[in-house]
Amino acid sequence: MIELNDGFDEELIAILGMPDSGLYYPSGLTPRRGLRRLLPNHFLDLSAWKSIRHWPGNLGLKVDNNVGEAVRGIIQIIKNNLYAVANNHFVHLSLTAGRDSRMLLACAREILDKINFFTFVNDKQTVDSHLAGILAKKFNLKHRFLRSEYASETEKEDWLYRIGHCVSGRIWLIHPTLRHLDRNRALLPGMAGEVGRAHPLRRGRAVSISHLDATKILNGLRLPACGKILKTTEEWFSEISDFPRALILDLAYIEQRLGCWAGPQMYGNDHRTVCHLWPLLHRKIFESMLKLPFEYRQEGQLSEDILALEWPQLLNYPFNDFSGPLKYVKGAGRYTRSIKKIALKKLKGIFS
């Protein structure tokens, strides 16, 4: 709700260091005084002018050990989404070294004639450009490398305006790269697959699952736990504090990360292609993913099972790692850098 003459909340903007920090506004906050975002899984009760949670409700999301049926159901929905768009438009899909883009590739096997793949590149070879090139050549995919094009100050300000000044990050800097895509094709990103992989919030990297509160959620999201940010997150947390702890962390990722960071970005690119849709963003897919056994999700088994059923040959190539001789060259380089970091830390300790 925005009132006449309400302006920017400079204090909140400063706490988050926007836009240069690459952070975002959680828990429905925006940089405008009096204006709130309606979070995913909520609706606006117009009679009370209040946000009401409608999902997951009493669903429970109990673990379903019938993994095979769940995987086949997820595959079918992904295919339905892909095919529905491809029946009306030619399509752009990104191709990276990650699991999500390869899941979409596997599910799109029967409509490859409608798809052009692309990969962002810069001056240095990355694991994305390395594996994308190998996959494109091996499976004869229509693919191109898009060299990152950086936005001018005017273009950055225009992008921020279109997304309500709510997020920034790398896409803010390189969004002009998308102008090289065919505007008459649909863009279908692989966002949201991490729901099926037990996102780092659930793996305990940043949050102890035994005791949760709003501060720990914000720490896990790498956001400052103070002021309005903490207050609104405490309000959000109070709605679900009696939910299973694991489900709270999943909802934090879906509602805070996807809803407040990923979602607003779509408005920044809405004129680049004929439409911009996420095939994995589907309530039934989310329900099926959240019911999968935790260990299964944590091990990333979902993507491997989808590939095994739809395109087994794609499993011959690693995820997020180099292949062939480069695997050992890059691995040695990472090892050397880690040793240097350890040595520098010890030296700092000696002389501090």
C-alpha positions in Angstrom: 0.0 0.0 0.0 1.6 3.3 -1.0 0.4 6.7 0.2 0.7 10.0 -1.6 4.1 11.6 -1.4 5.7 8.5 0.2 9.3 8.3 -0.8 12.3 6.0 -0.5 13.2 4.6 2.9 16.8 5.8 2.9 17.6 4.1 6.3 16.5 0.7 5.0 18.4 1.2 1.7 21.5 2.1 3.7 21.2 -1.0 5.9 21.1 -3.3 2.8 23.7 -1.2 0.9 21.5 -1.2 -2.2 22.0 -1.5 -5.0 25.8 -2.1 -4.9 25.6 -4.9 -2.3 23.6 -7.3 -4.6 21.2 -8.0 -1.8 17.4 -7.7 -1.8 14.4 -6.8 0.4 13.0 -9.7 2.3 9.7 -10.4 4.1 7.6 -8.2 1.8 9.7 -5.1 2.3 10.5 -2.7 -0.5 12.6 0.5 -0.7 9.4 2.6 -0.7 7.8 3.8 2.5 4.2 2.4 2.7 4.7 -0.1 -0.1 4.8 -3.9 0.7 5.3 -6.9 -1.5 2.7 -9.8 -1.3 4.8 -12.9 -0.6 4.3 -16.2 -2.4 1.8 -18.5 -0.8 -0.3 -15.6 0.5 -3.3 -13.7 -0.7 -4.6 -10.2 0.2 -7.8 -10.1 2.2 -9.4 -7.0 0.8 -12.0 -6.8 3.6 -9.2 -6.5 6.2 -6.4 -5.3 3.9 -4.3 -8.1 5.4 -1.9 -10.7 4.0 -3.1 -14.2 4.6 -1.2 -17.5 4.2 -3.0 -20.1 2.1 -0.3 -22.7 1.6 0.9 -25.2 2.7 -2.0 -25.1 5.3 -2.9 -28.5 6.6 -1.2 -30.3 3.7 1.4 -31.6 6.1 3.9 -32.5 3.3 4.8 -35.8 4.9 7.6 -37.7 3.3 6.6 -39.9 0.4 8.8 -42.9 0.0 7.3 -43.7 -3.4 10.2 -41.8 -5.1 9.8 -43.4 -8.5 6.2 -42.2 -8.9 7.1 -38.7 -7.6 9.9 -38.4 -10.2 7.7 -39.5 -13.0 5.0 -37.0 -12.0 7.6 -34.2 -11.8 8.9 -35.1 -15.3 5.4 -35.0 -16.8 4.6 -31.6 -15.4 7.9 -30.2 -16.7 7.2 -31.7 -20.1 3.7 -30.3 -20.1 5.0 -26.8 -19.3 7.7 -27.0 -21.9 5.5 -28.4 -24.6 2.7 -25.9 -24.0 5.0 -23.0 -24.6 6.8 -24.7 -27.6 3.4 -25.3 -29.2 3.0 -21.6 -29.5 6.5 -20.2 -29.7 10.1 -21.1 -30.5 12.1 -21.3 -27.2 15.3 -20.1 -25.6 16.9 -22.3 -22.9 20.1 -21.6 -21.1 22.8 -24.3 -21.0 25.2 -24.4 -18.0 27.1 -26.9 -16.0 24.3 -27.1 -13.4 21.6 -29.6 -12.7 18.5 -27.5 -13.5 19.4 -26.6 -17.1 20.3 -30.3 -17.8 17.0 -31.4 -16.3 15.2 -29.1 -18.7 17.4 -30.3 -21.6 16.5 -33.9 -20.8 12.7 -33.2 -20.6 12.9 -31.2 -23.9 14.5 -34.0 -25.9 11.5 -34.4 -28.1 11.2 -30.7 -29.0 14.8 -29.8 -29.6 13.9 -28.5 -33.1 12.0 -25.7 -31.4 14.9 -24.7 -29.0 18.0 -22.5 -29.2 20.4 -22.8 -26.3 22.7 -20.1 -25.0 25.5 -19.7 -22.4 26.9 -16.5 -20.9 30.6 -16.2 -21.3 33.4 -13.7 -20.5 37.1 -13.5 -21.1 37.9 -16.5 -18.9 36.8 -20.1 -19.5 34.3 -21.1 -16.9 32.9 -24.5 -16.0 29.6 -23.4 -17.7 31.2 -22.5 -21.0 33.4 -25.7 -20.9 30.5 -28.1 -20.3 28.0 -26.3 -22.5 30.3 -26.5 -25.4 30.9 -30.2 -24.9 27.1 -30.9 -24.5 26.2 -28.8 -27.5 28.7 -30.5 -29.8 28.0 -34.0 -28.5 24.2 -33.8 -28.9 24.1 -31.5 -31.9 22.2 -28.7 -30.0 21.5 -25.4 -31.6 23.7 -23.3 -29.2 25.5 -20.0 -29.0 27.8 -18.3 -26.5 26.6 -14.9 -25.4 29.5 -12.6 -24.3 28.5 -10.7 -21.3 27.6 -7.1 -22.1 27.7 -4.6 -19.3 25.0 -2.0 -18.7 25.7 1.7 -19.0 24.7 3.9 -16.0 21.4 4.8 -17.8 20.6 1.1 -18.5 21.3 0.2 -14.9 19.0 2.9 -13.6 16.3 1.9 -16.1 16.5 -1.8 -15.0 16.3 -0.8 -11.4 13.2 1.3 -12.1 11.5 -1.5 -13.8 12.1 -3.9 -11.0 11.1 -1.4 -8.3 14.7 -0.9 -7.1 14.2 -4.2 -5.2 17.1 -6.3 -6.3 20.5 -5.9 -8.0 23.4 -8.4 -8.3 25.2 -9.6 -11.4 22.1 -9.6 -13.7 21.7 -5.9 -13.0 25.2 -5.4 -14.5 24.9 -7.7 -17.5 21.2 -7.6 -18.4 21.9 -6.0 -21.8 23.4 -9.3 -22.9 19.8 -10.6 -23.3 19.2 -8.1 -26.1 21.0 -10.5 -28.4 18.3 -13.2 -27.9 15.6 -13.5 -30.5 12.7 -11.4 -29.2 10.2 -13.7 -30.9 11.2 -16.7 -28.7 10.1 -17.5 -25.2 12.7 -17.5 -22.5 12.4 -20.4 -20.0 15.0 -20.3 -17.2 15.7 -23.3 -14.9 15.2 -21.3 -11.7 13.7 -23.1 -8.6 15.2 -26.5 -9.0 17.1 -26.1 -5.7 13.8 -26.8 -4.0 14.4 -30.4 -5.0 18.0 -30.4 -3.8 17.6 -29.4 -0.2 18.9 -25.8 -0.6 21.9 -24.9 1.5 19.6 -23.4 4.1 18.4 -26.9 4.8 21.9 -28.5 4.7 22.8 -26.7 7.9 25.6 -24.7 6.2 24.4 -21.4 7.7 21.5 -22.4 9.9 21.1 -24.9 12.7 18.0 -26.9 12.1 17.5 -27.7 15.8 16.7 -24.2 16.8 15.3 -21.6 14.4 14.3 -18.0 14.7 14.1 -15.0 12.4 17.7 -14.0 13.1 19.0 -17.4 12.0 16.8 -17.3 8.9 18.2 -13.9 7.9 21.8 -15.2 8.7 21.2 -18.1 6.4 19.9 -15.8 3.7 23.0 -13.6 4.3 20.9 -10.6 5.1 21.3 -8.2 8.0 19.2 -9.1 11.0 18.3 -5.7 12.3 15.7 -2.9 12.2 12.7 -3.3 9.9 14.3 -6.4 8.3 14.3 -8.3 11.6 10.8 -7.0 12.6 9.1 -8.1 9.4 10.9 -11.4 9.3 9.8 -12.1 12.9 6.2 -11.5 11.8 6.7 -13.8 8.8 8.3 -16.4 11.1 5.5 -16.2 13.6 3.1 -17.6 11.0 5.0 -20.8 10.6 6.9 -21.2 13.9 5.0 -24.4 14.7 5.7 -26.0 11.3 8.4 -28.7 11.1 11.8 -27.0 11.1 12.8 -28.5 7.8 9.7 -27.1 6.1 10.3 -23.6 7.6 13.7 -23.6 5.8 12.1 -24.7 2.6 9.5 -21.9 2.8 12.3 -19.4 3.6 13.9 -20.3 0.3 10.7 -20.3 -1.7 9.1 -17.2 -0.2 12.2 -15.1 0.7 14.8 -16.0 -1.9 12.6 -16.9 -4.9 9.8 -14.5 -4.0 11.8 -11.5 -3.1 15.0 -11.9 -5.1 14.3 -14.0 -8.2 10.7 -13.0 -8.9 11.2 -9.2 -9.2 14.0 -9.7 -11.7 11.5 -10.9 -14.4 10.2 -7.3 -14.7 13.7 -6.2 -15.7 13.7 -8.5 -18.7 10.1 -8.5 -19.7 10.7 -6.7 -23.1 13.6 -8.9 -24.2 11.5 -11.9 -25.3 8.0 -12.8 -26.3 7.4 -14.3 -22.8 9.4 -15.2 -19.8 8.3 -18.3 -17.8 9.8 -20.8 -15.4 8.9 -24.4 -16.2 9.9 -25.6 -12.6 7.6 -23.1 -10.9 4.6 -25.2 -10.3 2.7 -25.9 -7.1 2.5 -29.7 -7.8 6.2 -29.8 -8.6 7.0 -28.1 -5.3 4.7 -30.4 -3.3 6.3 -33.4 -4.9 9.9 -32.1 -4.3 9.2 -31.2 -0.6 7.8 -34.7 0.0 10.9 -36.4 -1.2 13.1 -38.0 1.5 15.6 -35.4 2.8 18.7 -37.5 2.1 17.5 -38.1 -1.4 17.2 -34.4 -2.0 20.5 -33.6 -0.3 22.4 -35.9 -2.6 21.0 -34.3 -5.7 19.4 -37.6 -6.7 16.3 -36.0 -8.3 18.2 -34.6 -11.3 20.1 -37.8 -11.8 16.9 -39.8 -11.8 15.2 -37.5 -14.3 18.2 -37.8 -16.6 18.2 -41.6 -16.2 14.6 -41.8 -17.3 14.6 -39.2 -20.1 18.2 -39.0 -21.5 20.7 -41.3 -19.8 23.6 -40.2 -21.9 23.6 -36.8 -20.2 24.8 -38.5 -17.0 28.1 -39.2 -18.7 29.1 -35.6 -18.0 29.7 -34.1 -14.6 27.7 -31.3 -12.9 29.5 -28.1 -12.1 32.9 -29.5 -12.7 35.4 -29.7 -15.6 35.8 -32.9 -17.6 38.7 -34.5 -19.2 42.3 -33.2 -18.7 40.9 -29.8 -17.6 39.3 -31.4 -14.5 42.8 -32.1 -13.2 44.4 -28.8 -14.3 41.6 -26.8 -12.7 41.5 -29.0 -9.6 45.3 -28.5 -9.1 44.8 -24.7 -9.4 42.0 -24.7 -6.8 44.1 -26.8 -4.5 47.1 -24.3 -4.8 44.8 -21.3 -4.2 43.3 -23.0 -1.1 46.8 -23.7 0.3 47.8 -20.1 -0.3 44.7 -18.9 1.6 45.5 -21.2 4.6 49.1 -20.0 4.6 48.0 -16.3 4.5 45.6 -16.8 7.4 48.3 -18.4 9.5 50.7 -15.6 8.7 48.1 -13.0 9.7 47.6 -14.9 13.0 51.3 -14.8 13.7 51.8 -11.1 13.1 48.4 -9.9 14.5 
